[in-house]
Amino acid sequence: MPPRHDRPVALITGAGRRVGAVTARTLHAAGYDLALHYRRSADDARALADELERQRRGSTLLLQAELADLPALPAMIEQLLAHYGRLDALVNNASAFFPTPLGTATPQQWDALFASNAQAPFFLSQAAIPALREARGGIVNMVDIYAERPLAEHPLYCMAKAALAAMTRSLALELGPEIRVNGVAPGAVLWPSDGKPYADQQTMLARTPLQHAGTPEDVAGAVLWLLRDAPYVTGQIIRVDGGRTLSV
Ligand SMILES: NC(=O)c1ccc[n+]([C@@H]2O[C@H](COP(=O)([O-])OP(=O)(O)OC[C@H]3O[C@@H](n4cnc5c(N)ncnc54)[C@H](OP(=O)(O)O)[C@@H]3O)[C@@H](O)[C@H]2O)c1
C-alpha cells in the first residue's frame, strides 16, 4: 500500500460522460481527488482526466471496467488503493437504461439492467468497505424516481433501481457508524442519448412543479452535500426531481 494520499479520494463509476462527468468536476472542485471509472467512453474519460489534471496535478486515476464482470470489481478497488492508499467516497453512478416491454423482455436484458444498476453497486461497495470504514467515508447511489413509481415499458430498469434503493437502506443499517450510505433519485435531468420525443418532454415538465428539467449540476450538488455536508444523514434517498413525484 502506498502512503495515504493527502486529499480525500472519490471513486465515481460511469464518470466519462453526462451526469457522472459533472459529478466528477463537482467533487474535484470541492477538493476530492478522483478515480474515474469508465467502460467504453475512453476518449471522454481521458479528456476529463486531462482537464482535471490541468487544475490539480496527480488528482485523477482512470479505471476501465465492464461492471458486469464481477471479478473486475474488487480488482478496481485494489488498483485504486494501490495508487492512492485511501478511499473516502464511492458514487455508484453507472447505469444501463432501456425499455423492456412485457412479453419481449429477455434474461439477457435482465442481466444487463441488474448488473450495472444493482449487482455492481453491491459488490463494489462490499469490496470498498474496509477502506471506507478506515476513512469514515460515504457511499452515494444514483437511484431514480422510477424506483418508486414505475416508468411504462421499463419494468426491469425500475426493478433494478428499486433493488438499489433497498440496498441503500440495508447498507446504511449495516455500515454505521463508520460509513454513511445514501442515494440521489433524479427526475428528468438529461434525456437518454437516443432522445425522448419533444411532446413527451413537455408533458412531463408541465406536471413538474418547478416546470423545468434539472441539470446534472443539481444532481452533483446533492451528491456532494450527502458526502461532505450531511454527517447525520444515512439511509436516505433524496429526490432531485423538481417536485415531479408530488403530482399524480
Ligand atoms: N439522466 C437522467 O435524467 C437520469 C434520471 C434518473 C436517474 N438517473 C441516474 O443517474 C445516473 C447518471 O445518469 P446518466 O444519464 O448520466 O447515465 P448514462 O449516461 O445513461 O450512463 C452512465 C454511464 O454508465 C456506464 N455504464 C452503463 N452500463 C455499464 C456497464 N455494464 N459497465 C460499466 N459501465 C456501464 C456507461 O459508461 P461508458 O460510456 O464508459 O460505457 C455510461 O456512460 C444513472 O445511474 C441514472 O440511472 C439519470
The ligand as an SDF file (V2000), in Angstrom:
LIG
                    3D

 48 52  0  0  0  0  0  0  0  0999 V2000
  -30.1650   11.3600  -16.9420 N   0  0  0  0  0  0  0  0  0  0  0  0
  -31.2580   11.4420  -16.1970 C   0  0  0  0  0  0  0  0  0  0  0  0
  -32.1350   12.2830  -16.4190 O   0  0  0  0  0  0  0  0  0  0  0  0
  -31.4360   10.4990  -15.0410 C   0  0  0  0  0  0  0  0  0  0  0  0
  -32.7010   10.3690  -14.4660 C   0  0  0  0  0  0  0  0  0  0  0  0
  -32.8680    9.4890  -13.4020 C   0  0  0  0  0  0  0  0  0  0  0  0
  -31.7890    8.7530  -12.9270 C   0  0  0  0  0  0  0  0  0  0  0  0
  -30.5770    8.9040  -13.4960 N   0  0  0  0  0  0  0  0  0  0  0  0
  -29.4670    8.1060  -12.9760 C   0  0  0  0  0  0  0  0  0  0  0  0
  -28.3320    8.9470  -12.7960 O   0  0  0  0  0  0  0  0  0  0  0  0
  -27.1410    8.2580  -13.1990 C   0  0  0  0  0  0  0  0  0  0  0  0
  -26.4310    9.0350  -14.2990 C   0  0  0  0  0  0  0  0  0  0  0  0
  -27.3300    9.2390  -15.3780 O   0  0  0  0  0  0  0  0  0  0  0  0
  -26.8000    9.4050  -16.8870 P   0  0  0  0  0  0  0  0  0  0  0  0
  -27.9980    9.6650  -17.7120 O   0  0  0  0  0  0  0  0  0  0  0  0
  -25.6470   10.3260  -16.9110 O   0  0  0  0  0  0  0  0  0  0  0  0
  -26.2820    7.8970  -17.1340 O   0  0  0  0  0  0  0  0  0  0  0  0
  -25.9460    7.2330  -18.5670 P   0  0  0  0  0  0  0  0  0  0  0  0
  -25.3600    8.2490  -19.4570 O   0  0  0  0  0  0  0  0  0  0  0  0
  -27.1560    6.5010  -19.0700 O   0  0  0  0  0  0  0  0  0  0  0  0
  -24.8790    6.1170  -18.1450 O   0  0  0  0  0  0  0  0  0  0  0  0
  -23.7010    6.4680  -17.4350 C   0  0  0  0  0  0  0  0  0  0  0  0
  -22.5830    5.5170  -17.7780 C   0  0  0  0  0  0  0  0  0  0  0  0
  -22.8500    4.2230  -17.2600 O   0  0  0  0  0  0  0  0  0  0  0  0
  -21.8750    3.3850  -17.8510 C   0  0  0  0  0  0  0  0  0  0  0  0
  -22.3340    2.0020  -17.8970 N   0  0  0  0  0  0  0  0  0  0  0  0
  -23.5320    1.5190  -18.2880 C   0  0  0  0  0  0  0  0  0  0  0  0
  -23.5380    0.1710  -18.2100 N   0  0  0  0  0  0  0  0  0  0  0  0
  -22.3050   -0.2020  -17.7650 C   0  0  0  0  0  0  0  0  0  0  0  0
  -21.6780   -1.4500  -17.5030 C   0  0  0  0  0  0  0  0  0  0  0  0
  -22.3170   -2.6180  -17.6780 N   0  0  0  0  0  0  0  0  0  0  0  0
  -20.3960   -1.4660  -17.0750 N   0  0  0  0  0  0  0  0  0  0  0  0
  -19.7340   -0.2980  -16.9010 C   0  0  0  0  0  0  0  0  0  0  0  0
  -20.2680    0.9200  -17.1390 N   0  0  0  0  0  0  0  0  0  0  0  0
  -21.5420    0.9530  -17.5760 C   0  0  0  0  0  0  0  0  0  0  0  0
  -21.5890    3.9310  -19.2570 C   0  0  0  0  0  0  0  0  0  0  0  0
  -20.1730    4.1080  -19.3520 O   0  0  0  0  0  0  0  0  0  0  0  0
  -19.3820    4.1250  -20.7750 P   0  0  0  0  0  0  0  0  0  0  0  0
  -19.9900    5.2430  -21.5650 O   0  0  0  0  0  0  0  0  0  0  0  0
  -17.9670    4.3740  -20.3650 O   0  0  0  0  0  0  0  0  0  0  0  0
  -19.5800    2.7720  -21.4090 O   0  0  0  0  0  0  0  0  0  0  0  0
  -22.3570    5.2670  -19.2590 C   0  0  0  0  0  0  0  0  0  0  0  0
  -21.6540    6.3240  -19.8480 O   0  0  0  0  0  0  0  0  0  0  0  0
  -27.5850    6.8610  -13.6150 C   0  0  0  0  0  0  0  0  0  0  0  0
  -27.4620    5.9680  -12.5340 O   0  0  0  0  0  0  0  0  0  0  0  0
  -29.0340    7.0500  -13.9760 C   0  0  0  0  0  0  0  0  0  0  0  0
  -29.8100    5.8720  -13.8270 O   0  0  0  0  0  0  0  0  0  0  0  0
  -30.3740    9.7520  -14.5520 C   0  0  0  0  0  0  0  0  0  0  0  0
  1  2  1  0
  2  3  2  0
  2  4  1  0
  4  5  1  0
  4 48  2  0
  5  6  2  0
  6  7  1  0
  7  8  2  0
  8  9  1  0
  8 48  1  0
  9 10  1  0
  9 46  1  0
 10 11  1  0
 11 12  1  0
 11 44  1  0
 12 13  1  0
 13 14  1  0
 14 15  2  0
 14 16  1  0
 14 17  1  0
 17 18  1  0
 18 19  2  0
 18 20  1  0
 18 21  1  0
 21 22  1  0
 22 23  1  0
 23 24  1  0
 23 42  1  0
 24 25  1  0
 25 26  1  0
 25 36  1  0
 26 27  1  0
 26 35  1  0
 27 28  2  0
 28 29  1  0
 29 30  1  0
 29 35  2  0
 30 31  1  0
 30 32  2  0
 32 33  1  0
 33 34  2  0
 34 35  1  0
 36 37  1  0
 36 42  1  0
 37 38  1  0
 38 39  2  0
 38 40  1  0
 38 41  1  0
 42 43  1  0
 44 45  1  0
 44 46  1  0
 46 47  1  0
M  CHG  2   8   1  16  -1
M  END
$$$$
